[in-house]
C-alpha cells in the first residue's frame, strides 16, 4: 500500500532526562453488531498537536540525510516512552492487505485540559484522534480526523472477537479501556489495521512550539479566549508562543461552526509549524534540533514496535504541502439518547476507508475532493 548534526551528535542529558506524561470504515465488517459509519469533523479538537509532533519530528530527522538520520534518530529513540496497545487485541482485527503503506493512529490526551471539570482535573481526555495514512509511494501523508463525538460501536473489551452492540461517542472508548480499546474501536470503525500508535500529552506540548520559536498564525476573527488568562486574539497575523498557540487552537465557542472551526485552526497550525521547522534552521542547527526533539520525546508515547529511524526514512521527502487533511464523512450532529453526537455518512466512509486499506487514496482523493480541504491560510 498504501545534512544536520554530525554522526557523533549526542543529545544532552537535560533533554533525555525529561519526564513524560504517559497514560495510561470501511465501516461495517461482516458479523453481528458491526454497522459503523464515518462522520464529521471534530476530530482534532486539541489540534494536530499529535500529528504535529509526529510529522515535524519525522520530517526533520528525514531532512538529516539517511546516515545522519539513522545515527541521530537512534539516540532520540531511546528517550521515547512506550506503551503496548496491540498485545490485548487478540481477535477480530482487520488484515493488513497491502505492504509498504503505514497507518498510524495519532491520539492526543490531556491531563490538564482547561475544558475539563475542575473536580476532575486529573482525568485524561482524548480529544484528538487521527488516522494518518502514509502510502507506499511515501510522497505524502493523509491525515483523517475522527470526531471525538463520532457515534460508533465500542467493543466490550480490546480482546473481543467482534465489535459489539454498545454505541457511544468515540472518545469514550479511551475512558472505558485505554489505548487498547481505542485502537480496537477505530479498527472496528474503519476496517483498517493500525500499524502504530502515537499518544501525545498536551501538557508538555507548549515546549514543542516554543522550541521552534513560536509560529505566525492568521487569526480568523478577533476573539477573547474562554480560558484564563483570557487572552485576546486579534484578527490578522499574530506571532504566538506555545501557550498562546495552544490556547487559540482550543477555542470553539466563539465560532458559529464550533469544533469545525477549532479543527480548521488546528490544521492551519500544523501546516505552519511544519513549515517553520523545516525552514527555520532547525535541521542545520544541532542545538535547536536537540532542544526540539527533547521537547518532543518528553510529550510523546509510542507503541513497542515504532521505529523512529524507519519513519524518518519514510518522511524524508514529505513537507507541509504534502500533508492532506481530511475529515470523516458525516451528516452533522444529531440528538441521540439525550446527547449530541456526530452521525456518520456510512456510504462515503466505506469508500474512504476502502481506499486507505487498498492504498488507493491518491485516486480516491482526485475523484472525491475538490477543492482540497487543507487550510489555505498561512500560505
N, C-alpha and C positions, 0 to 999 in steps of 0.2 A: 504494500500500500504506500493506501497511502499511509609588527614586532614590538613587544612591550617589555615587561620585566625579563631580565635575563634568566637563563635556566637555573641559576643559583638563587633566584629571588626567594626570600623566605618571608613568611608572614610574621608580623610582630606578635609578641606574647599578649599584648593588650587586646588585639582583635581576636586572637584564637582562644582567649580565655573568657570571652563574654558569655554570660548565661543566656539561655534561651527559654522562651515560653512555650515549651512543647505541651500539647494537650493529649492529654488525654484530657419512538426510539427506533432507532427503529423501534417503534413503540411496542406493539404487542409481540410477545413471544408466545408461541402456542402453548396452551395449557390453561387450566382454570385460574381465574382471578388475574390474568395478565393482560389487562387492557390499559394501555398507557397513552399518553399523548404528549405533545410538546407544547411549549407555551410561551408566554410573554417575556418580558424584557427586563425583569427586575434584577436579574442576575447579579450584577456586580455591585450590589448595594454598597459594599465597603470600598469599592472601586478596584480597579485592576491591580491593587496592591500585590495581590498574589501573583497575577500574571506578570506584573511589572517586575517584581523581584526575579522571577524565573527568567523572563526574557532578557532583561538587561544584563543580568549576571552571565547568562549563557552566551549572549551576543558579544559581550566584552571578552570573555575567555576565548571565544572563537576568533575574535579580532587579533589575538596574540600570535596567530600562526599555529600550525599544528604542533610543532615542537614546544614552543613556549606555552601554549595552552595546556599540553599534556603535563608538563612539569609543574606549572603554577596551579592548575586545577587539582592536581593530585594533593598539593599541600592544603588547598582550600577544602577539599573533600573531607579531610579528617576532622574538620570543625563542624560539620553538619550534624544536627540532631536527626535521629532516625526513628521511624515507627514501623510497625509490621501490620498493615491493614489487610493484607491478602491471605495470610495463613488461615484466617477464620472463614474464608469463602470456600467452603468445601463442596458445594454443589450448585448446579444451575447457572454457571457462568457462561456468557456468550463466548463462542470460539474466536480465536484470532484468525481472521480469514485471509489477510494479506500481510506478508512480511515486508519490512522496510519502512513502514509508517510507524508513528508513535501517537498514542492517545493518552494524554496526561490530565488527571483531574486536579485542578487547582482549587484550593479551598482556603478562604480567608476566615480566621477565627479571632475573636477579640474578647479578652477578659476584662477590658476596660472600655467597653462600648458606652458612649455617652447617652445612647438611646435606651440602655438597659435600666430597669427599675432600680432605684437606689438601694432597695433592700435585697437586691440580688447582684450586687456589684462584682462578685466573683464568678458569676455564671458565664460560661463560654457560649458564644453565638457563632453561627456560620452564615454570614450574610453575603459572601462571595463564593459562588460555585460556577466554575468554568470548565468546559471540556475543551482542551487545546489539542487540536489535530495537526500533526506535522506530517505532510505527505511524504511518500517515498522519494519524491523529487527533491525534497529538502530545500525548496526555494521560497517557501512562505510558511506562515502558520495561521490557522483558522482558530479563532477564539469564540466559542459558542457559549454565551451566558445563559445560565439556568436561573430563572427567577426563584428567589427564596420562598415565595408563596405559591409556587407551582403545585397544583393539586395532583399528587401521584400516589401510586400504591407503594406502601412501605412494608417490606417483608417482616415476618415475625422476628427473625434474627438473621445475622450475617450468614449463618450456616444453612439457612433454609434452602430447600431444593427448588422452590417456586417463589413467586413474588407476592403471594398472599392476597388478602382481600381488604386489608386495612388501608384506608386513604387518609392522607394528611398533607400538610404543607411540606415541601421538600426539606427545609432546614430542620424539621422535627426529627428526621432520620438521625442526624448527628446527636441530638439530645437523647434520643431513645437508645442508641447503640454505638456512639462514637464513629470514628472513621470507617471501621469495617462495615457497619450497617449503611453508612452514607454511600460507600463505594458500591455495595450490593444494590442499593436503591437506584443509583444512577445507571448501573449496568442493566437493571430491570427496565428502567425507563427508556433507555436508548438502544438496548440490544447491541451495544458496542463494548468490547472488552477494554478496560483501562489497563494500560501498561505500567503506569506510575502514578503516584500521588505526591502532591506538594502542599503542605499546610503552612500558612503564614500567620504569625501572631502580629496583629496590627499594633499592639502596644509598643513594639520595637521598630515600627516602620518609619517613624519620623526620622530616625538616624539614617535610614537608607536615602531619603530625599535630601537630607542635609549633607550627606557625603558627596552628593552631586552638586552642591552649592545652590539648591533650590531650583525652581523652574518658573518660567514665564507662562502664565495662563491667561487666556482671553475669557474674561468674566461675562457671562451671558446677559445679566442684568444686575443692577445694584440691589444687594440683599444684606440683611443682618443675620448672622448666624444664630440659630436657636440654642447653641451650646455656649457655655461660658468659655472665654471671656466676652462673648457676644461680639465677635469681630464683624466689621463692615467690609464687604467685598464690593468694589465699585466697578460698574460696567466699563469694559475696556481691558487693556493688558495690565496685569499685576504680576510682580515677582513674589512668589510665595515660598516660604521656608517649609520644612517638613510638617510642623504643627498646623500651619495655615493651609497647606495643600490638603492635608488630611481632613481638616475641618470643612473646607469648601466642598470636597468630594462627598461629604456625608449629608449635605443639605438636600432636602427634597420637598419639604412642606411649603416652601416659598414659590414653588413652580407648579403650574396647573397640571402638568403631567407627572408630578411626583417622582416615583422611583425611576421612571423613564428618563427624566432629566438627570437624576443622580447617575444613572448608568452612562448617559451621554458624556457627562463630565469625567467620569472615571476613564472612559475610553480615550477621551481627549488628553487626559493627564498621562495615561500610559504611553501614548504616542509621543507626547512632548518629552517625557523623561527618557525614553529610549533614544530619541534624537539628541538630547543633551548628553547622555552617557557616551554615545559614540563620537559626537563632535566636540565634546568639551575637554579633550585631552586626557581622559581617564585611562584609556588603553596605553598611552605612551608615557604615563607617569606612574612608576612603581608605587610611590607613596599614596597617590589618590586611589589607585586601583586597590591597594591593600586596605585602605580605610573603607572603601565602598564594599568590598567583599566581606570585610569584617562585620559591617553592619548587616549585610545580607544573611550571613551564616548565623548571626545572633537572632534573626527573626524567622528563620525557616526550618521546617522539619520535613524530611523526605522519607520515602519507603526504603527498605533494606537494599533493594537492587538498583536504586537510582545511581547512575554514574555520571558525575559532572563532566568528566572527560568526554564520554560518548556524546553527551548532549551538546557540549561546546563544539564538537566537530560538526554535529548536525546543524547548529545555529551559525556556523562561521560566515555564511553568506546572507543571513537574514537581517534586514534593517527595518525601521519603522514602517516604511512604505509597503513592506511585505507582510505586515500584520493585517489580517482581515477580521473585523469584528462583526459578529452575528449574534442574533438573539433567537431563542427557540420560538418556533411558530406558535402563535397564541390567538385566542379570541377575546382577550381582555379579561377583566376581573368580574367575578360574579359572587353573589352570596350563596354559600353552601353550608348548611348546618349552622347558620348564625354567624359565620365568619367570611370575610372577603378572601377569595382565593383566585389564583390565576388559572384560567382554563385553557387547555391545550388545543391546538389545531392538529388533530391526530394525523390526518392525511398528509399534511405538509411536513409534519415531524417525521413520519415514516420515511418520506423521500429524502429528507435532510440526513438522517442518521444512516440510511441505507448507503448514501454517498460517502459518509465518513467510514463506514465499515468496509466498503469496497474500494476505498481510496480513489474515488472519482469526484472529489469536491471541486476540482477546477471546472469540470463540465457542469456540475450542479450549479455552481456559482454563476457561471456565464449564462446559464439558462434562466436562473431564478432571481438574480439580484441585479436590479438596475433602477436607479443609480446605486453605486456601492454605499453601504450604510456606515462605513468608518468615518470618524469625525473629520470634518473639513477645517475645523479651527486649528490654530497654531501652525498652519502651513505657510 
